[in-house]
Amino acid sequence: MKAYIYVHGKYGSSEEASFYKDYLEEEVIGFSYLDYESPYLIKERLRSLFDELKKSYDEVNVIANSIGCYYAYVSLFDKEVNKTMFISPFVHLEKYIDMVMARFNISLSKLEEEKHIVLEGYEPLDYIFYKFVKENKAKYQKKINVIYGLEDNLVSYDNIDSFVKENDVILTTVE
């Protein structure tokens, strides 16, 4: 038996997994997390879910969207994932956060001191999340299928292209 774990993006929900149930013959289990939840806890819970599913299924696969791709990438890099599909993945988070900090002239010491900084037109900067990103630089050792929207306004094509070159990726672009 086969199963998929679906990891939603920001402001999404595990109920989005039902969309994929219409197209896949396998079971699709939605993984739920809160946007303000500790990234360390998200990683731990996602790894635990994978381990639990491996007890019941011969094959566990992953579908993830946006920031959910990042969580799947760093949480399951060493797990026996058979198939991976990332939809509009948020990749190279460290570079993105560094770029935002530079744009707003925010030093690491200021972020550490303030812990959470709200920015106009951007996601807030969070010191705990920044630390998590710095500490979690695992390389995913599996083939990844990526669907990328060419009009994605959050992740540039250059970032996706770099991700493709660094990983074993089959890239499909859509207008």
N, C-alpha and C positions, 0 to 999 in steps of 0.2 A: 504494500500500500504506500501511496505517496501523499505528501501534504505540502502546502505552501504556507509560509508565514508572511503576512502582509504588514508592512511597517509604514504607517501614514506620515504625511508631511505636517508642517506647522499648521495649526488650527484644524487639522483633519481629525478623523476618528477611526477606530478599528472597524466600525460598521461599513466603511468603504470596501472592506474585503468582500462583501456580498456582490459587488460589481464583477469581480473576477470569478466568482463561483459560477456565473452564467457561461463562462468561456473555457473553464478548465474542468477536466474530469476529476481532478484531485480535490481533496479537502482544502479549504482556504481558511486559515485561522488569523483573525486580526489581532495585532499586538497594539495595546493601548498604552499611551503615556500622556502625561500632562505637559504642556509647553514650559511650565515653570518647574517641573520635576528635575531633580539632580541628574545630570548626564551620567554620573557614576552609577546611580541607581537604575537608570534606563538600561545601561549596558549590562549590569548584573541580571536584571529581570529578563532581558532579551536572551541572554546566554542560558538562563534557567529554563525558559520556554523551549528553546531549541533542544536542550538536553532531555526535557520531559517528552517532547514529540518524538525524539529518536527512539524512545522506548516502545512506542506504538507504531511507528511508521518505518518502512525500509528506506525511504528517501524523504529528506526534508529540503525544500527549496525556498527561495526568498523572492518576494516582489516588494519593492520599496519605492517611495515617492519623495522627492525633494530632500529635506533634512533627514527623513527616515532612511534614505540611502546611506547617509553618513553614519547613522547609528548602526545600521546593519553591517556596513563595511568594517567599522572598528570593533564591533561586538562579536562578529562571527568569522573573522579572518582565519581563525585556526580550527574552525569546525568543519565537519564533513557535509558541506552544502553542495548539492548536485547541480542545481540551476539557479542562476541569479538574474533578475531583471530589475534594472533601475530606470525609473521614469523621471526625467528632468532632475538628475541627481545634483545635490549641492556638494560640490567637490572643492578641494583645496581651501578648506575653511580657514586655515591658519593665514594663508595669503590674503584672503578676503577680510578677515578681522584686522590684520596689520594695515591693510589699505584703508579701512574705515578709520582706524585709530590715527593714521597719518593725516587723512583728509580733515579730521576734526581736531588735529593737534593734541591728541590725548596720549600721554605717556603711560607706560606700564605701571609706574608707581602711582599715578593718579587713578588708574582703573583699580588697582589693588586697594587703594585707600577708600575709594567711593563704592566699590563692589559692583554697582549696577548704574550704568549711565544711559539715560534716554536720549536719543538723537532724532532730530527732525529728518524724516524721510528714510530712515534706516531702522533696522531692528536694534533694540537696545544692546549695548555692550555689557557683558556679564563676566566678572573676573573668574568665577568658578568654572564657567563654560570655557573661557579662554585657557585656563589651566588644563582642563580636560582635553582640549584640542591639542595643546602642546605635548601632553603626556601620551596621547593615543595616535601614534603614527604608523600603525601596523600596515603591512602590505598584504592585500587580498590575493591569495594564491589560486584563484579560480577564474574561469571564464565568466565574464559579465556581459549581459546583453543590455545595452543602454538605448533608450529612446529619448532623444533630445529635441526640444522645440527650438527652431532657429530664431524665434522671436522671444526667447527666454530673457527677461530683463534683469534677472538676478545672477545667473551664471553665464559668463561669456563663452562664446564658441572656443576662444583660445584656451580657457580653463578646461573645457571638455576635451579639446584636442590633446592637451597635455596629459590629462587623465587617461585618455585612450592609449597614448604612447607609453605610459608608465605601467599599464595593466594589460591583461589579456581581455580586450574588449571588442565586441561586435557592436558597432555604432549604427543606429538608424536615426536619421534626422527627418523631421516633419516641419512643414511650413506653418 
